[in-house]
Amino acid sequence: MNVYRNKRPALGLMIYSAIMFVLGTYFTFAAVQGDYGLFRRIQIEAEAGKLRAERAELSAQLAVMKNRTKRLSDEYLDLDLLDEQAREILGLIRPDEIVIR
């Protein structure tokens, strides 16, 4: 009778267990740090938050520009804004003003 044969684990079972452990470790690592893993998802969500804030800022700037464009259009002329732009861009002054630089 061969009593020692039953107590020793089979070589095939050890190889199978090692392969399953390696595959499980690989897939766990890929799920956490891979291209589509948890860390990448957190990074993408942070970038999306920054881009949303930038979009809101640009939308506010666009609204200001639209308002100024409307105020300088032919249908609605804001004389104060026209005077401000003439002074800033063209460097114009009134004859009764003194310029200090």
C-alpha positions, 0 to 999 in steps of 0.5 A, a space after each residue: 500500500 502506498 500511504 504517502 501518495 494520498 498525503 502529497 498534493 497533486 502537482 496539477 492542483 498547485 499549478 492551477 492554484 498558482 495560475 488562478 492566483 496570478 490571474 486574480 492578482 493581475 485583474 485586481 491590479 488592472 481594475 485599480 490602476 489600469 487605463 479604465 481603473 478606479 484611479 483613472 476614473 477619479 482622475 477623469 472626474 477631477 478633470 471634468 470638474 475643472 472643465 465644468 468650472 472653466 466652461 462656467 467662467 467662459 460662459 460668464 465672459 461670453 455673456 459680458 461680451 454679448 452685452 457689450 456688443 449689444 450696447 455698441 450696436 446700431 440698434 442700441 448705442 450706449 454713449 458711456 460705453 462708446 466714450 470709454 472705448 474711445 478713451 481706452 482704445 484710441 486714446 482720445 480725451 476731451 479738450 477740457 481734461 488734463 492727462 497725468 501720466 
